[in-house]
Amino acid sequence: MNVADYAPLAGTVGGGFAAGALAGYAIKQVMRIAAVIVGLFIAALAYLEYQKIINVDWVRAESISQSGVTWVVDALTHISNNIGAPHTVTSGLGFSNIIPLTSSVSAGFMLGLARG
């Protein structure tokens, strides 16, 4: 066995890790920006209500946000229940490259979320 025998595996693992890290970093940045925008919106509503410019029905706003959170939780539960379901591989990677690719992508994704 020489180095050329391990080159495809190294490329698969390294490329998957890099792609996962970039995806994790990008998702964390988008979540951070969305959290700031939502926070500023809520602060603006509270300020405008304090100045008696508008009247906010906080009970209704809470029920709407609660239904949104419930929808997200249901979607994540559905996704997590389908993770273990059998899937077919349609790409030309071959079965021997699927496990290193998915494990390296998930490791890179977690690193991108943690360090982003």
N, CA, C and O atoms as a GROMACS GRO file, in nm:
protein
  464
    1MET      N    1   0.084  -0.118   0.000
    1MET     CA    2   0.000   0.000   0.000
    1MET      C    3   0.089   0.125   0.000
    1MET      O    4   0.186   0.134   0.075
    2ASN      N    5   0.053   0.217  -0.085
    2ASN     CA    6   0.128   0.341  -0.090
    2ASN      C    7   0.033   0.458  -0.067
    2ASN      O    8  -0.087   0.439  -0.044
    3VAL      N    9   0.087   0.578  -0.074
    3VAL     CA   10   0.010   0.698  -0.045
    3VAL      C   11  -0.103   0.718  -0.145
    3VAL      O   12  -0.210   0.769  -0.109
    4ALA      N   13  -0.082   0.678  -0.268
    4ALA     CA   14  -0.185   0.696  -0.371
    4ALA      C   15  -0.311   0.616  -0.340
    4ALA      O   16  -0.419   0.651  -0.388
    5ASP      N   17  -0.300   0.510  -0.262
    5ASP     CA   18  -0.417   0.431  -0.226
    5ASP      C   19  -0.505   0.505  -0.126
    5ASP      O   20  -0.626   0.482  -0.122
    6TYR      N   21  -0.448   0.593  -0.046
    6TYR     CA   22  -0.523   0.666   0.056
    6TYR      C   23  -0.567   0.804   0.010
    6TYR      O   24  -0.641   0.871   0.083
    7ALA      N   25  -0.524   0.848  -0.104
    7ALA     CA   26  -0.556   0.983  -0.151
    7ALA      C   27  -0.706   1.006  -0.168
    7ALA      O   28  -0.754   1.111  -0.125
    8PRO      N   29  -0.784   0.915  -0.228
    8PRO     CA   30  -0.928   0.940  -0.240
    8PRO      C   31  -0.998   0.951  -0.104
    8PRO      O   32  -1.086   1.035  -0.086
    9LEU      N   33  -0.958   0.868  -0.010
    9LEU     CA   34  -1.018   0.873   0.123
    9LEU      C   35  -0.982   1.004   0.192
    9LEU      O   36  -1.068   1.067   0.255
   10ALA      N   37  -0.858   1.046   0.181
   10ALA     CA   38  -0.816   1.172   0.244
   10ALA      C   39  -0.889   1.290   0.182
   10ALA      O   40  -0.928   1.384   0.252
   11GLY      N   41  -0.907   1.287   0.051
   11GLY     CA   42  -0.981   1.394  -0.015
   11GLY      C   43  -1.126   1.398   0.028
   11GLY      O   44  -1.183   1.505   0.046
   12THR      N   45  -1.186   1.281   0.042
   12THR     CA   46  -1.326   1.273   0.085
   12THR      C   47  -1.342   1.325   0.227
   12THR      O   48  -1.432   1.404   0.255
   13VAL      N   49  -1.255   1.281   0.316
   13VAL     CA   50  -1.265   1.323   0.456
   13VAL      C   51  -1.233   1.472   0.471
   13VAL      O   52  -1.306   1.545   0.538
   14GLY      N   53  -1.126   1.516   0.408
   14GLY     CA   54  -1.088   1.657   0.419
   14GLY      C   55  -1.188   1.750   0.356
   14GLY      O   56  -1.222   1.854   0.412
   15GLY      N   57  -1.235   1.713   0.237
   15GLY     CA   58  -1.336   1.797   0.170
   15GLY      C   59  -1.467   1.800   0.245
   15GLY      O   60  -1.530   1.905   0.255
   16GLY      N   61  -1.508   1.686   0.299
   16GLY     CA   62  -1.632   1.682   0.377
   16GLY      C   63  -1.621   1.764   0.504
   16GLY      O   64  -1.716   1.833   0.542
   17PHE      N   65  -1.505   1.758   0.570
   17PHE     CA   66  -1.484   1.836   0.691
   17PHE      C   67  -1.488   1.985   0.660
   17PHE      O   68  -1.551   2.062   0.733
   18ALA      N   69  -1.422   2.026   0.553
   18ALA     CA   70  -1.420   2.167   0.516
   18ALA      C   71  -1.560   2.216   0.480
   18ALA      O   72  -1.600   2.325   0.520
   19ALA      N   73  -1.634   2.137   0.403
   19ALA     CA   74  -1.770   2.176   0.366
   19ALA      C   75  -1.860   2.184   0.488
   19ALA      O   76  -1.942   2.276   0.500
   20GLY      N   77  -1.847   2.089   0.580
   20GLY     CA   78  -1.927   2.092   0.702
   20GLY      C   79  -1.894   2.212   0.789
   20GLY      O   80  -1.983   2.274   0.846
   21ALA      N   81  -1.765   2.244   0.799
   21ALA     CA   82  -1.724   2.359   0.880
   21ALA      C   83  -1.776   2.489   0.822
   21ALA      O   84  -1.822   2.576   0.895
   22LEU      N   85  -1.770   2.502   0.690
   22LEU     CA   86  -1.823   2.623   0.626
   22LEU      C   87  -1.974   2.634   0.644
   22LEU      O   88  -2.026   2.742   0.670
   23ALA      N   89  -2.044   2.522   0.630
   23ALA     CA   90  -2.189   2.523   0.648
   23ALA      C   91  -2.227   2.558   0.792
   23ALA      O   92  -2.318   2.638   0.814
   24GLY      N   93  -2.158   2.499   0.889
   24GLY     CA   94  -2.186   2.529   1.028
   24GLY      C   95  -2.159   2.675   1.062
   24GLY      O   96  -2.238   2.738   1.132
   25TYR      N   97  -2.049   2.729   1.010
   25TYR     CA   98  -2.016   2.869   1.034
   25TYR      C   99  -2.121   2.960   0.973
   25TYR      O  100  -2.165   3.056   1.036
   26ALA      N  101  -2.162   2.931   0.849
   26ALA     CA  102  -2.261   3.014   0.781
   26ALA      C  103  -2.395   3.010   0.853
   26ALA      O  104  -2.461   3.113   0.869
   27ILE      N  105  -2.436   2.892   0.897
   27ILE     CA  106  -2.565   2.881   0.966
   27ILE      C  107  -2.562   2.956   1.099
   27ILE      O  108  -2.660   3.019   1.136
   28LYS      N  109  -2.450   2.948   1.170
   28LYS     CA  110  -2.441   3.021   1.297
   28LYS      C  111  -2.447   3.171   1.275
   28LYS      O  112  -2.510   3.242   1.353
   29GLN      N  113  -2.382   3.221   1.170
   29GLN     CA  114  -2.386   3.364   1.143
   29GLN      C  115  -2.527   3.409   1.104
   29GLN      O  116  -2.570   3.517   1.146
   30VAL      N  117  -2.597   3.330   1.027
   30VAL     CA  118  -2.734   3.363   0.989
   30VAL      C  119  -2.824   3.363   1.113
   30VAL      O  120  -2.909   3.451   1.128
   31MET      N  121  -2.807   3.264   1.201
   31MET     CA  122  -2.887   3.259   1.324
   31MET      C  123  -2.857   3.379   1.413
   31MET      O  124  -2.948   3.434   1.475
   32ARG      N  125  -2.731   3.420   1.420
   32ARG     CA  126  -2.693   3.535   1.502
   32ARG      C  127  -2.758   3.663   1.447
   32ARG      O  128  -2.811   3.742   1.524
   33ILE      N  129  -2.753   3.682   1.317
   33ILE     CA  130  -2.813   3.802   1.256
   33ILE      C  131  -2.964   3.801   1.276
   33ILE      O  132  -3.023   3.905   1.306
   34ALA      N  133  -3.027   3.684   1.259
   34ALA     CA  134  -3.172   3.674   1.278
   34ALA      C  135  -3.210   3.705   1.423
   34ALA      O  136  -3.311   3.771   1.448
   35ALA      N  137  -3.132   3.657   1.518
   35ALA     CA  138  -3.161   3.684   1.659
   35ALA      C  139  -3.150   3.834   1.690
   35ALA      O  140  -3.232   3.886   1.765
   36VAL      N  141  -3.052   3.902   1.633
   36VAL     CA  142  -3.038   4.045   1.654
   36VAL      C  143  -3.156   4.120   1.594
   36VAL      O  144  -3.209   4.212   1.656
   37ILE      N  145  -3.196   4.082   1.474
   37ILE     CA  146  -3.309   4.150   1.408
   37ILE      C  147  -3.437   4.130   1.488
   37ILE      O  148  -3.511   4.226   1.510
   38VAL      N  149  -3.464   4.008   1.531
   38VAL     CA  150  -3.585   3.982   1.610
   38VAL      C  151  -3.581   4.057   1.743
   38VAL      O  152  -3.681   4.112   1.787
   39GLY      N  153  -3.465   4.058   1.807
   39GLY     CA  154  -3.451   4.130   1.934
   39GLY      C  155  -3.473   4.280   1.919
   39GLY      O  156  -3.540   4.342   2.001
   40LEU      N  157  -3.416   4.338   1.812
   40LEU     CA  158  -3.438   4.481   1.788
   40LEU      C  159  -3.583   4.511   1.757
   40LEU      O  160  -3.635   4.616   1.797
   41PHE      N  161  -3.651   4.421   1.685
   41PHE     CA  162  -3.792   4.441   1.654
   41PHE      C  163  -3.876   4.440   1.781
   41PHE      O  164  -3.964   4.525   1.799
   42ILE      N  165  -3.850   4.345   1.869
   42ILE     CA  166  -3.926   4.337   1.994
   42ILE      C  167  -3.896   4.458   2.082
   42ILE      O  168  -3.987   4.512   2.145
   43ALA      N  169  -3.770   4.500   2.087
   43ALA     CA  170  -3.735   4.619   2.165
   43ALA      C  171  -3.803   4.744   2.108
   43ALA      O  172  -3.848   4.830   2.184
   44ALA      N  173  -3.811   4.753   1.976
   44ALA     CA  174  -3.879   4.868   1.914
   44ALA      C  175  -4.027   4.867   1.947
   44ALA      O  176  -4.086   4.971   1.975
   45LEU      N  177  -4.088   4.749   1.944
   45LEU     CA  178  -4.230   4.740   1.982
   45LEU      C  179  -4.251   4.782   2.127
   45LEU      O  180  -4.345   4.856   2.157
   46ALA      N  181  -4.164   4.736   2.215
   46ALA     CA  182  -4.177   4.772   2.356
   46ALA      C  183  -4.159   4.923   2.376
   46ALA      O  184  -4.230   4.984   2.456
   47TYR      N  185  -4.064   4.982   2.306
   47TYR     CA  186  -4.041   5.126   2.318
   47TYR      C  187  -4.160   5.205   2.265
   47TYR      O  188  -4.204   5.302   2.328
   48LEU      N  189  -4.212   5.164   2.150
   48LEU     CA  190  -4.328   5.235   2.094
   48LEU      C  191  -4.450   5.221   2.183
   48LEU      O  192  -4.532   5.313   2.191
   49GLU      N  193  -4.464   5.108   2.248
   49GLU     CA  194  -4.576   5.093   2.342
   49GLU      C  195  -4.554   5.178   2.466
   49GLU      O  196  -4.649   5.236   2.519
   50TYR      N  197  -4.430   5.186   2.513
   50TYR     CA  198  -4.398   5.269   2.629
   50TYR      C  199  -4.427   5.417   2.601
   50TYR      O  200  -4.472   5.489   2.689
   51GLN      N  201  -4.401   5.461   2.479
   51GLN     CA  202  -4.427   5.599   2.440
   51GLN      C  203  -4.575   5.622   2.405
   51GLN      O  204  -4.614   5.733   2.369
   52LYS      N  205  -4.655   5.517   2.416
   52LYS     CA  206  -4.799   5.521   2.388
   52LYS      C  207  -4.828   5.558   2.242
   52LYS      O  208  -4.928   5.624   2.212
   53ILE      N  209  -4.740   5.515   2.154
   53ILE     CA  210  -4.761   5.536   2.011
   53ILE      C  211  -4.845   5.422   1.955
   53ILE      O  212  -4.933   5.443   1.871
   54ILE      N  213  -4.817   5.300   2.002
   54ILE     CA  214  -4.893   5.183   1.959
   54ILE      C  215  -4.937   5.107   2.083
   54ILE      O  216  -4.888   5.131   2.194
   55ASN      N  217  -5.030   5.014   2.064
   55ASN     CA  218  -5.074   4.926   2.170
   55ASN      C  219  -5.051   4.783   2.124
   55ASN      O  220  -5.111   4.738   2.026
   56VAL      N  221  -4.965   4.710   2.193
   56VAL     CA  222  -4.929   4.574   2.155
   56VAL      C  223  -5.005   4.476   2.242
   56VAL      O  224  -5.005   4.487   2.365
   57ASP      N  225  -5.070   4.380   2.178
   57ASP     CA  226  -5.138   4.272   2.249
   57ASP      C  227  -5.034   4.162   2.274
   57ASP      O  228  -5.016   4.073   2.190
   58TRP      N  229  -4.967   4.167   2.390
   58TRP     CA  230  -4.857   4.075   2.419
   58TRP      C  231  -4.905   3.932   2.434
   58TRP      O  232  -4.830   3.839   2.406
   59VAL      N  233  -5.029   3.913   2.479
   59VAL     CA  234  -5.083   3.777   2.493
   59VAL      C  235  -5.098   3.713   2.355
   59VAL      O  236  -5.063   3.596   2.336
   60ARG      N  237  -5.150   3.789   2.260
   60ARG     CA  238  -5.164   3.735   2.125
   60ARG      C  239  -5.027   3.713   2.061
   60ARG      O  240  -5.006   3.614   1.991
   61ALA      N  241  -4.934   3.806   2.083
   61ALA     CA  242  -4.799   3.789   2.029
   61ALA      C  243  -4.732   3.665   2.086
   61ALA      O  244  -4.660   3.594   2.016
   62GLU      N  245  -4.757   3.639   2.215
   62GLU     CA  246  -4.700   3.519   2.278
   62GLU      C  247  -4.761   3.392   2.218
   62GLU      O  248  -4.690   3.295   2.192
   63SER      N  249  -4.892   3.392   2.195
   63SER     CA  250  -4.956   3.272   2.139
   63SER      C  251  -4.909   3.247   1.995
   63SER      O  252  -4.892   3.132   1.956
   64ILE      N  253  -4.889   3.353   1.918
   64ILE     CA  254  -4.839   3.336   1.781
   64ILE      C  255  -4.697   3.283   1.782
   64ILE      O  256  -4.663   3.193   1.706
   65SER      N  257  -4.613   3.339   1.869
   65SER     CA  258  -4.474   3.291   1.876
   65SER      C  259  -4.470   3.148   1.930
   65SER      O  260  -4.385   3.069   1.888
   66GLN      N  261  -4.560   3.114   2.021
   66GLN     CA  262  -4.563   2.977   2.073
   66GLN      C  263  -4.602   2.878   1.965
   66GLN      O  264  -4.549   2.767   1.960
   67SER      N  265  -4.695   2.916   1.877
   67SER     CA  266  -4.731   2.826   1.768
   67SER      C  267  -4.615   2.811   1.670
   67SER      O  268  -4.596   2.703   1.614
   68GLY      N  269  -4.536   2.916   1.650
   68GLY     CA  270  -4.418   2.906   1.565
   68GLY      C  271  -4.314   2.814   1.625
   68GLY      O  272  -4.252   2.734   1.554
   69VAL      N  273  -4.293   2.824   1.756
   69VAL     CA  274  -4.197   2.737   1.824
   69VAL      C  275  -4.246   2.593   1.818
   69VAL      O  276  -4.165   2.502   1.797
   70THR      N  277  -4.374   2.570   1.835
   70THR     CA  278  -4.430   2.435   1.826
   70THR      C  279  -4.408   2.377   1.687
   70THR      O  280  -4.376   2.259   1.674
   71TRP      N  281  -4.425   2.459   1.583
   71TRP     CA  282  -4.402   2.412   1.446
   71TRP      C  283  -4.256   2.372   1.426
   71TRP      O  284  -4.229   2.269   1.364
   72VAL      N  285  -4.163   2.451   1.478
   72VAL     CA  286  -4.020   2.419   1.464
   72VAL      C  287  -3.988   2.290   1.538
   72VAL      O  288  -3.914   2.206   1.486
   73VAL      N  289  -4.042   2.273   1.658
   73VAL     CA  290  -4.017   2.151   1.734
   73VAL      C  291  -4.073   2.030   1.662
   73VAL      O  292  -4.008   1.925   1.657
   74ASP      N  293  -4.192   2.041   1.606
   74ASP     CA  294  -4.250   1.930   1.530
   74ASP      C  295  -4.167   1.896   1.407
   74ASP      O  296  -4.148   1.779   1.375
   75ALA      N  297  -4.117   1.999   1.339
   75ALA     CA  298  -4.033   1.975   1.220
   75ALA      C  299  -3.903   1.905   1.259
   75ALA      O  300  -3.861   1.812   1.192
   76LEU      N  301  -3.840   1.950   1.367
   76LEU     CA  302  -3.716   1.887   1.412
   76LEU      C  303  -3.740   1.744   1.459
   76LEU      O  304  -3.656   1.657   1.438
   77THR      N  305  -3.853   1.719   1.523
   77THR     CA  306  -3.887   1.584   1.566
   77THR      C  307  -3.907   1.494   1.445
   77THR      O  308  -3.862   1.380   1.444
   78HIS      N  309  -3.974   1.545   1.344
   78HIS     CA  310  -3.996   1.467   1.222
   78HIS      C  311  -3.863   1.435   1.154
   78HIS      O  312  -3.841   1.323   1.107
   79ILE      N  313  -3.775   1.533   1.148
   79ILE     CA  314  -3.643   1.511   1.086
   79ILE      C  315  -3.564   1.409   1.166
   79ILE      O  316  -3.505   1.318   1.107
   80SER      N  317  -3.562   1.422   1.298
   80SER     CA  318  -3.483   1.329   1.379
   80SER      C  319  -3.541   1.188   1.374
   80SER      O  320  -3.466   1.091   1.388
   81ASN      N  321  -3.671   1.174   1.356
   81ASN     CA  322  -3.730   1.040   1.344
   81ASN      C  323  -3.694   0.975   1.212
   81ASN      O  324  -3.690   0.852   1.202
   82ASN      N  325  -3.669   1.056   1.109
   82ASN     CA  326  -3.638   1.002   0.978
   82ASN      C  327  -3.488   0.982   0.954
   82ASN      O  328  -3.449   0.931   0.850
   83ILE      N  329  -3.405   1.022   1.048
   83ILE     CA  330  -3.260   1.006   1.031
   83ILE      C  331  -3.224   0.859   1.023
   83ILE      O  332  -3.139   0.822   0.941
   84GLY      N  333  -3.283   0.775   1.102
   84GLY     CA  334  -3.250   0.634   1.102
   84GLY      C  335  -3.318   0.554   0.993
   84GLY      O  336  -3.292   0.434   0.979
   85ALA      N  337  -3.405   0.617   0.916
   85ALA     CA  338  -3.476   0.545   0.810
   85ALA      C  339  -3.379   0.509   0.698
   85ALA      O  340  -3.283   0.581   0.673
   86PRO      N  341  -3.404   0.397   0.632
   86PRO     CA  342  -3.314   0.359   0.522
   86PRO      C  343  -3.323   0.458   0.406
   86PRO      O  344  -3.432   0.498   0.366
   87HIS      N  345  -3.208   0.495   0.355
   87HIS     CA  346  -3.200   0.588   0.243
   87HIS      C  347  -3.123   0.522   0.130
   87HIS      O  348  -3.041   0.433   0.153
   88THR      N  349  -3.150   0.565   0.010
   88THR     CA  350  -3.074   0.514  -0.103
   88THR      C  351  -2.972   0.617  -0.145
   88THR      O  352  -2.998   0.738  -0.140
   89VAL      N  353  -2.857   0.571  -0.184
   89VAL     CA  354  -2.750   0.659  -0.228
   89VAL      C  355  -2.756   0.666  -0.380
   89VAL      O  356  -2.744   0.564  -0.448
   90THR      N  357  -2.773   0.786  -0.431
   90THR     CA  358  -2.784   0.801  -0.576
   90THR      C  359  -2.658   0.860  -0.636
   90THR      O  360  -2.646   0.870  -0.758
   91SER      N  361  -2.564   0.900  -0.552
   91SER     CA  362  -2.442   0.960  -0.607
   91SER      C  363  -2.342   0.852  -0.643
   91SER      O  364  -2.360   0.735  -0.608
   92GLY      N  365  -2.239   0.890  -0.713
   92GLY     CA  366  -2.138   0.795  -0.757
   92GLY      C  367  -2.024   0.779  -0.658
   92GLY      O  368  -1.916   0.735  -0.695
   93LEU      N  369  -2.047   0.815  -0.531
   93LEU     CA  370  -1.939   0.805  -0.433
   93LEU      C  371  -1.905   0.661  -0.399
   93LEU      O  372  -1.789   0.630  -0.370
   94GLY      N  373  -2.000   0.575  -0.401
   94GLY     CA  374  -1.978   0.438  -0.358
   94GLY      C  375  -2.000   0.424  -0.210
   94GLY      O  376  -1.986   0.521  -0.135
   95PHE      N  377  -2.036   0.306  -0.165
   95PHE     CA  378  -2.071   0.286  -0.025
   95PHE      C  379  -1.951   0.303   0.068
   95PHE      O  380  -1.968   0.346   0.181
   96SER      N  381  -1.833   0.270   0.022
   96SER     CA  382  -1.716   0.277   0.110
   96SER      C  383  -1.679   0.420   0.145
   96SER      O  384  -1.605   0.442   0.241
   97ASN      N  385  -1.726   0.518   0.069
   97ASN     CA  386  -1.694   0.657   0.099
   97ASN      C  387  -1.805   0.730   0.173
   97ASN      O  388  -1.785   0.844   0.215
   98ILE      N  389  -1.920   0.668   0.191
   98ILE     CA  390  -2.032   0.735   0.254
   98ILE      C  391  -2.006   0.758   0.403
   98ILE      O  392  -2.030   0.868   0.452
   99ILE      N  393  -1.958   0.659   0.473
   99ILE     CA  394  -1.938   0.673   0.618
   99ILE      C  395  -1.830   0.775   0.650
   99ILE      O  396  -1.854   0.861   0.735
  100PRO      N  397  -1.712   0.772   0.586
  100PRO     CA  398  -1.614   0.877   0.617
  100PRO      C  399  -1.662   1.017   0.578
  100PRO      O  400  -1.631   1.115   0.645
  101LEU      N  401  -1.738   1.026   0.470
  101LEU     CA  402  -1.787   1.156   0.426
  101LEU      C  403  -1.886   1.213   0.526
  101LEU      O  404  -1.873   1.328   0.566
  102THR      N  405  -1.985   1.135   0.566
  102THR     CA  406  -2.086   1.186   0.657
  102THR      C  407  -2.028   1.215   0.795
  102THR      O  408  -2.067   1.313   0.859
  103SER      N  409  -1.936   1.133   0.841
  103SER     CA  410  -1.878   1.160   0.972
  103SER      C  411  -1.790   1.283   0.969
  103SER      O  412  -1.789   1.360   1.065
  104SER      N  413  -1.716   1.304   0.861
  104SER     CA  414  -1.632   1.423   0.855
  104SER      C  415  -1.716   1.549   0.835
  104SER      O  416  -1.681   1.655   0.888
  105VAL      N  417  -1.824   1.540   0.759
  105VAL     CA  418  -1.912   1.656   0.742
  105VAL      C  419  -1.976   1.692   0.875
  105VAL      O  420  -1.983   1.810   0.910
  106SER      N  421  -2.023   1.593   0.951
  106SER     CA  422  -2.086   1.624   1.079
  106SER      C  423  -1.986   1.680   1.179
  106SER      O  424  -2.020   1.770   1.256
  107ALA      N  425  -1.864   1.628   1.179
  107ALA     CA  426  -1.761   1.683   1.268
  107ALA      C  427  -1.728   1.827   1.230
  107ALA      O  428  -1.716   1.913   1.317
  108GLY      N  429  -1.714   1.853   1.101
  108GLY     CA  430  -1.686   1.989   1.056
  108GLY      C  431  -1.802   2.082   1.084
  108GLY      O  432  -1.781   2.198   1.118
  109PHE      N  433  -1.925   2.034   1.070
  109PHE     CA  434  -2.043   2.114   1.096
  109PHE      C  435  -2.048   2.157   1.243
  109PHE      O  436  -2.076   2.272   1.274
  110MET      N  437  -2.020   2.063   1.332
  110MET     CA  438  -2.022   2.094   1.475
  110MET      C  439  -1.910   2.192   1.509
  110MET      O  440  -1.930   2.282   1.591
  111LEU      N  441  -1.793   2.177   1.448
  111LEU     CA  442  -1.684   2.270   1.473
  111LEU      C  443  -1.721   2.408   1.420
  111LEU      O  444  -1.694   2.509   1.485
  112GLY      N  445  -1.782   2.414   1.303
  112GLY     CA  446  -1.824   2.543   1.248
  112GLY      C  447  -1.929   2.612   1.336
  112GLY      O  448  -1.927   2.734   1.351
  113LEU      N  449  -2.021   2.534   1.393
  113LEU     CA  450  -2.120   2.593   1.483
  113LEU      C  451  -2.054   2.639   1.613
  113LEU      O  452  -2.090   2.745   1.666
  114ALA      N  453  -1.960   2.563   1.663
  114ALA     CA  454  -1.897   2.598   1.791
  114ALA      C  455  -1.803   2.717   1.778
  114ALA      O  456  -1.799   2.802   1.867
  115ARG      N  457  -1.728   2.724   1.670
  115ARG     CA  458  -1.628   2.830   1.656
  115ARG      C  459  -1.676   2.952   1.580
  115ARG      O  460  -1.607   3.054   1.575
  116GLY      N  461  -1.794   2.942   1.520
  116GLY     CA  462  -1.843   3.052   1.435
  116GLY      C  463  -1.876   3.168   1.513
  116GLY      O  464  -1.919   3.269   1.458
   0.00000   0.00000   0.00000
